[in-house]
Amino acid sequence: MGVGEPITLSRDCEVIAIPSGTRATLPVGAVVRIMQSLGSGCTVATDGGYMYRVDAKDGDALGLSSPAMAQEPAVREGPFREQMVWDQLKTVYDPEIPVNIVDLGLVYSCVIAPLNRIHIKMSMTAPGCGMGNVLKADVESRLSRLPCVKEVHVEVVFDPQWHPGLMSDAAKLQLGFDMDYGATQASPPIHGGR
Protein backbone atom coordinates (compact mmCIF):
# COMPACT_ATOMS: atom_id res chain seq x y z
CA MET A 1 0.00 0.00 0.00
CA GLY A 2 1.71 3.18 -1.16
CA VAL A 3 1.27 6.88 -0.52
CA GLY A 4 -1.72 8.23 -2.43
CA GLU A 5 -3.41 4.89 -3.06
CA PRO A 6 -7.07 4.69 -1.98
CA ILE A 7 -7.70 2.91 1.32
CA THR A 8 -11.11 1.93 2.63
CA LEU A 9 -11.37 2.23 6.41
CA SER A 10 -12.03 -1.14 8.02
CA ARG A 11 -13.65 0.44 11.10
CA ASP A 12 -14.70 3.81 12.48
CA CYS A 13 -11.57 5.82 13.09
CA GLU A 14 -10.95 8.77 15.39
CA VAL A 15 -9.04 11.52 13.59
CA ILE A 16 -7.94 15.12 14.04
CA ALA A 17 -9.03 17.55 11.32
CA ILE A 18 -6.19 19.54 9.74
CA PRO A 19 -5.69 22.47 10.18
CA SER A 20 -8.52 23.11 12.69
CA GLY A 21 -7.30 20.56 15.23
CA THR A 22 -10.83 19.39 16.01
CA ARG A 23 -11.52 15.75 16.74
CA ALA A 24 -13.81 13.82 14.42
CA THR A 25 -14.63 10.25 13.43
CA LEU A 26 -14.36 8.89 9.92
CA PRO A 27 -16.86 6.05 9.41
CA VAL A 28 -16.10 2.51 8.39
CA GLY A 29 -16.04 2.35 4.58
CA ALA A 30 -14.71 5.91 4.12
CA VAL A 31 -12.06 6.13 1.41
CA VAL A 32 -8.86 8.03 2.22
CA ARG A 33 -5.38 8.40 0.76
CA ILE A 34 -2.22 8.59 2.87
CA MET A 35 -0.46 11.87 2.17
CA GLN A 36 2.43 11.38 4.60
CA SER A 37 3.37 8.96 7.33
CA LEU A 38 5.93 10.61 9.57
CA GLY A 39 6.31 10.91 13.31
CA SER A 40 3.54 9.51 15.52
CA GLY A 41 0.84 9.07 12.90
CA CYS A 42 -0.06 9.82 9.33
CA THR A 43 -1.94 12.43 7.38
CA VAL A 44 -4.78 11.23 5.18
CA ALA A 45 -6.98 13.05 2.68
CA THR A 46 -10.52 12.25 1.62
CA ASP A 47 -11.78 12.47 -1.94
CA GLY A 48 -13.56 15.66 -0.81
CA GLY A 49 -10.17 17.25 -0.10
CA TYR A 50 -10.35 17.20 3.70
CA MET A 51 -7.18 16.27 5.58
CA TYR A 52 -6.97 14.40 8.86
CA ARG A 53 -4.29 13.10 11.17
CA VAL A 54 -4.60 9.45 12.15
CA ASP A 55 -2.66 8.50 15.28
CA ALA A 56 -0.45 5.41 15.19
CA LYS A 57 -2.81 3.57 17.57
CA ASP A 58 -5.48 3.66 14.82
CA GLY A 59 -3.26 2.45 12.00
CA ASP A 60 -5.16 -0.83 11.87
CA ALA A 61 -8.21 1.06 10.49
CA LEU A 62 -6.01 1.88 7.48
CA GLY A 63 -4.72 -1.67 7.19
CA LEU A 64 -1.37 -0.68 8.69
CA SER A 65 0.23 -2.16 11.76
CA SER A 66 0.60 0.29 14.64
CA PRO A 67 4.32 -0.47 15.08
CA ALA A 68 4.93 0.28 11.40
CA MET A 69 3.19 3.64 11.75
CA ALA A 70 4.56 4.68 15.12
CA GLN A 71 8.21 4.98 14.05
CA GLU A 72 9.18 5.47 17.69
CA PRO A 73 12.63 7.01 17.72
CA ALA A 74 15.35 5.21 19.58
CA VAL A 75 16.52 6.98 22.71
CA ARG A 76 20.28 6.87 23.09
CA GLU A 77 21.60 5.12 26.15
CA GLY A 78 23.92 6.92 28.52
CA PRO A 79 23.80 10.16 30.47
CA PHE A 80 21.26 12.81 29.58
CA ARG A 81 22.56 15.34 27.04
CA GLU A 82 21.02 18.31 25.25
CA GLN A 83 21.58 16.60 21.88
CA MET A 84 19.08 13.92 22.98
CA VAL A 85 16.42 16.64 23.25
CA TRP A 86 17.14 17.96 19.75
CA ASP A 87 17.17 14.43 18.33
CA GLN A 88 13.69 13.81 19.78
CA LEU A 89 12.37 17.19 18.56
CA LYS A 90 13.42 16.19 15.04
CA THR A 91 11.01 13.22 15.22
CA VAL A 92 7.95 15.51 15.47
CA TYR A 93 6.50 16.46 12.09
CA ASP A 94 4.07 19.08 10.90
CA PRO A 95 1.02 17.13 9.66
CA GLU A 96 0.72 19.21 6.48
CA ILE A 97 4.40 19.65 5.61
CA PRO A 98 6.68 16.60 5.51
CA VAL A 99 9.43 18.34 7.51
CA ASN A 100 10.24 18.05 11.22
CA ILE A 101 9.53 20.99 13.53
CA VAL A 102 13.22 21.80 14.09
CA ASP A 103 14.03 22.09 10.38
CA LEU A 104 10.82 24.06 9.85
CA GLY A 105 12.14 26.58 12.39
CA LEU A 106 9.17 26.13 14.73
CA VAL A 107 11.34 25.62 17.83
CA TYR A 108 12.22 29.08 19.12
CA SER A 109 13.78 28.13 22.43
CA CYS A 110 15.04 25.01 24.20
CA VAL A 111 16.19 25.54 27.76
CA ILE A 112 17.26 22.71 29.99
CA ALA A 113 16.98 23.78 33.61
CA PRO A 114 18.57 22.02 36.59
CA LEU A 115 17.33 18.50 37.30
CA ASN A 116 16.59 17.99 33.59
CA ARG A 117 13.54 20.19 33.40
CA ILE A 118 12.99 21.03 29.74
CA HIS A 119 11.30 24.26 28.64
CA ILE A 120 10.41 24.62 24.96
CA LYS A 121 8.98 27.63 23.15
CA MET A 122 7.66 26.81 19.73
CA SER A 123 5.40 28.32 17.12
CA MET A 124 3.15 27.23 14.28
CA THR A 125 3.50 28.18 10.62
CA ALA A 126 0.26 30.18 10.92
CA PRO A 127 -1.31 31.84 13.99
CA GLY A 128 -4.73 30.31 13.24
CA CYS A 129 -3.42 26.74 13.05
CA GLY A 130 -5.45 24.50 15.32
CA MET A 131 -2.75 21.84 15.37
CA GLY A 132 -0.77 23.68 18.06
CA ASN A 133 -2.04 21.53 20.91
CA VAL A 134 -1.47 18.36 18.88
CA LEU A 135 2.16 19.22 18.13
CA LYS A 136 2.65 20.43 21.70
CA ALA A 137 1.43 17.04 23.00
CA ASP A 138 3.74 15.23 20.55
CA VAL A 139 6.74 17.21 21.83
CA GLU A 140 5.80 16.64 25.47
CA SER A 141 5.35 12.91 24.87
CA ARG A 142 8.66 12.49 23.05
CA LEU A 143 10.72 14.49 25.53
CA SER A 144 9.15 12.97 28.64
CA ARG A 145 10.48 9.55 27.56
CA LEU A 146 14.09 10.71 27.72
CA PRO A 147 16.13 9.27 30.61
CA CYS A 148 16.19 11.32 33.81
CA VAL A 149 13.77 14.00 32.53
CA LYS A 150 11.73 15.32 35.44
CA GLU A 151 9.47 17.83 33.70
CA VAL A 152 8.63 19.04 30.19
CA HIS A 153 6.93 22.37 29.61
CA VAL A 154 6.02 23.38 26.05
CA GLU A 155 4.65 26.81 25.27
CA VAL A 156 3.19 27.67 21.85
CA VAL A 157 3.99 31.30 21.04
CA PHE A 158 3.31 33.55 18.07
CA ASP A 159 5.72 36.38 18.81
CA PRO A 160 7.75 36.65 16.77
CA GLN A 161 5.62 35.32 13.97
CA TRP A 162 7.04 32.36 12.08
CA HIS A 163 8.31 32.99 8.53
CA PRO A 164 9.98 30.77 5.89
CA GLY A 165 13.38 32.32 6.59
CA LEU A 166 13.44 30.30 9.83
CA MET A 167 13.59 27.00 7.94
CA SER A 168 16.88 25.12 7.71
CA ASP A 169 18.59 24.95 4.34
CA ALA A 170 17.72 21.24 4.19
CA ALA A 171 14.00 22.02 4.66
CA LYS A 172 14.12 24.73 1.99
CA LEU A 173 15.72 22.29 -0.44
CA GLN A 174 13.22 19.55 0.40
CA LEU A 175 10.29 21.91 -0.14
CA GLY A 176 11.75 23.46 -3.30
CA PHE A 177 12.38 26.94 -1.87
CA ASP A 178 15.31 29.13 -2.91
CA MET A 179 18.01 29.06 -0.23
CA ASP A 180 17.59 32.78 0.48
CA TYR A 181 13.77 32.62 0.56
CA GLY A 182 12.46 34.60 3.52
CA ALA A 183 15.98 35.31 4.82
CA THR A 184 15.45 39.07 5.10
CA GLN A 185 13.37 38.82 8.28
CA ALA A 186 15.02 38.61 11.67
CA SER A 187 15.11 35.22 13.38
CA PRO A 188 14.04 34.66 16.97
CA PRO A 189 16.90 33.89 19.33
CA ILE A 190 17.40 30.15 19.73
CA HIS A 191 18.66 28.99 23.11
CA GLY A 192 20.27 25.60 22.90
CA GLY A 193 21.91 23.86 19.96
CA ARG A 194 20.45 22.28 16.88
N, C-alpha and C positions, 0 to 999 in steps of 0.2 A: 504494500500500500504506500504510494508515494504522495509527496506534497501536491496538493491541487486535485487529486482524484476524489470523486464523490464517495462519501461514506454515509451509510444509513445507520442512524443511532439504534442500538439494540435494546435500549431502555431509556426511560426519562433521565435527563442529565442536568444537574445543576451547573449553571454557567454564570459568568460575570460579563455583562454587556460592556463593550469597548466603544467609545471612550467614557461612557457615563459612570461606569463602576457599579451599576445596580445589579442586584442578583436576579436571576430569572431561571426558568426551567425550559429546556428544549424537550419536546415530547418524543417518545419512541417513534421511529419511522421518519423523523426529520432528516433531511439530507444536508450534509455540511462538507466543506473541503478544508483540509488542514493548510493553513497559510504559513505557519512556523511552529516549530516544536523545540523551544529553547527554555532553559531554566526549569521551573517547577510546574510546567504545564504546557499547553499549546494554544495557539490562536486558531480558531476556525471561522469560516465565513459561510453564510447561508446563500442560497441562490438569490434571495432578495437583497443581498449586499450587506447584511448585518454581520458584525464581527463579535465574537465571544471568546472569552478565555475559559478553557476547560482545565481544571486542576488535575494533577497527575493521578490522584485517587480515583478519578472518574474516567481514566483512559480506557477501561474495559468497555464503556458505552460506545467508544469509537473503534473497538476491535483491537486496541493496543494494550499491551501489558503495562501495568502501573510502573514496574521497575524500569521498563524501557523508556517511559515518558519522564520519569522523575529526574534522571541524570543528576543524582545527588553528587556534589563535588566531594572529592576526597579531602579530608582534613589532615594536614601534615602532622606527623608525630613530633614530639619534642616540646621545648619550652614555648610559651606564647610569644609571638612576635607580631609587630605591626603588619608585616607583609602577609600574614595569614588573613588579616582583616581585608586587605585589598584583594587578595585572591578570592575570598568569598564574595565580596561585592561584585566582582567580575562575573559571577555566576547568576546574577539577577538581570533579567532582560526586560526591556520595554515590550509590551505585548503587541504593539503596532509596528515597531521598528526592530529588525533582527540584529540589534547591537546591545551590548551590556551597558548598564547604567554608568559605569566608570568611563568607558570610551565615549558615551554620549555626552559626558560632561555634566551629568545630573548630580554628582556628589560634590557638594561645595565645601564640606568640612568633615574631617575625620579626626577626632580627638580621643586619645586613649588616656583616661584618668587613672590615678592610682587604684590598685586592686582590680585592674582589667575591666574598668567600666568604660564602655564605648559610647561616644556621643557622635552621631552623624547628623549633618544638615544636608538635605538634598532637595532638589526641585523636580518639576515636571517640565516637559517640553512646551506645555501650554497651561496658563493659569486655570482654565476651566476644566482640565482633565480630571475626570472622576476616578482615575486609576491610582491616585496618590496613596490612598489607604491600602490598596492591594500591594503596591510596590513596597510601601513602608513595612507591611507585614512580612513580605518576602525577605527584606533586609534583616528585620529583627529575628526571624526564624533562622536564617543562615548564620548570622553572627552569634546567636545564643548557643549554637552547637560547638563553638570553638572551645578548646580546653581552657579551663580556669577563668572563663568569662563570668563575671558576677552580675553584670547589668548591661542592657543595650537600650539606648534611648535614640530614637530616630525622629527628627523634626522635618516636616515638609515645609519649605519656605519658597517664597516667590520674589524675594528681594535679595540680590538683583535678579531680574528676569532672565531666564535661560535664553540663549541664542546659539545659532549653529557654530559660531566661532569657538565655543567651549568644547566641541567634539575633538577627539584625538585625530591625528592624521590618519591612523588606520581606519577609524570610523568614517571619515570623509571619503577615503578611497573606496571602502566597502559600499557606501551609499551613492557613489558617483559624483561627489561634490569636488569642486576645485579646492586645492590645498589651502588657498587663502580665503575661502568663502567664510564670511562672517567674522574675519579676524580683526576688523577695525574697532569692534566694541571691546571694552575693558572686561577682563575676566574676574570673577570673584576670587578672593584669596583662598587657596586650598591649604589646609593644615594637615600635615601628614603626607606621606609619599604615595606615589602611584606606581 
